[in-house]
Amino acid sequence: MTAPYTATRGGVTGDDRAPRVYPPSFCRWRLLLAVVAVTQISVMLIGLGLKQATDVGWLGISSLYAQTLALVTAMGVCLTRAWLARLSARGAWLGSWVVAIIVALTFSSVAGVLGTVFGLGPGNAGFGSFVLQSTLSVALVSLALFRYLFIRAQWKAQLLAQSEARVQALQARIRPHFLFNSLNTIASLIPEDPETAERSIEDLADLFRGSMRRADQLISLSEELRLAEQYLHMERRRLGDRIRLKWQVDELPKGASVLPFTLQPLLENAVSHGIQPRIEGGEIRVYGRSEKDNIVITVSNPVASAAHTSGGHGMALANIRERLELAFGPAASLITHQNEDQFFAVLSLPYVENTDN
């Protein structure tokens, strides 16, 4: 499974801990659309410089040739992505630029020869100048585009590193409290129900094993749901009948992939702020469904009285939103809503198929 974070690979490099960033795939339509836009802007600027921007004939022919040249060059970089992926980060960027220049040189040479044969090209006298101008234009424009993509990818990688550090800090703050409660529960179960105590130890081990994963590596939705259930089982052994669970997740595609520990913090909020402060406890409901190309998971819990509300769940929600933004952009969201009786957290994720199985 390839994670959405295609800009980074292999953690960090050097002593400055700067993340390595690789070129994005030029096989994606969004990037091809950006190439088309940059190319058209370049043609317009050249036309302004030559005072031919208002010449419809020149603009049409120049745009057609430039767009074809740009798209062929982008596809050349796309087709060599497997070879470029074997290089270092710096080598991949330099290699992409060299490939772009070679493809532009080849295409413009072929276009010049064919155009000359059919009487549409630069002719023998202008052939060298035509090829040189085409290749040089691609070299300069692609250099500027790659520079922008590199800065953008590096910025996203740094944001990801900061987000992961905050997630780890949040987990480090939560772990001692949760571990203390879990060990107390296990200790109380050992003399009365050793089998349940053993299952609790296994659940606790799985939870902590799962929390050691990188925050940017996708896992299957079925595994995320299993870890969430194990967490709630641990809390149910501690709180007893005060916590009631209702799972409605059969409609979710189990073959989907999600960020690890996206659901667990929502459940932890539900327990800490909706169940634990209430003497009578309450019901936590988890229900999910598919909506077109998205999966939607809603967690609801009762609202504690103002006197028993401690706050403090904003950091967890902010971290989830930041991770979703970095991973999926505007395609993912976390929306919360509260009425007089219930608190709702609605998690919407794009469907990403899990290919690890």
CORVENSUL-V18848 format. One record per helix or strand. SS is the DSSP state (helix for helix, strand for strand). FROM is the first residue (numbers start at 1). TO is the last residue. If there is no record, write none. Layout:
ss = [SS;SS]
from = [FROM;FROM]
to = [TO;TO]
//
This chain:
ss = [strand;strand;helix;helix;helix;helix;helix;helix;strand;helix;strand;strand;helix;strand;strand;helix;helix;strand;strand;strand]
from = [8;18;29;56;81;89;123;194;218;221;243;256;264;282;294;306;314;333;342;353]
to = [13;21;49;79;84;117;190;211;220;242;248;259;275;291;302;308;331;338;350;353]
//
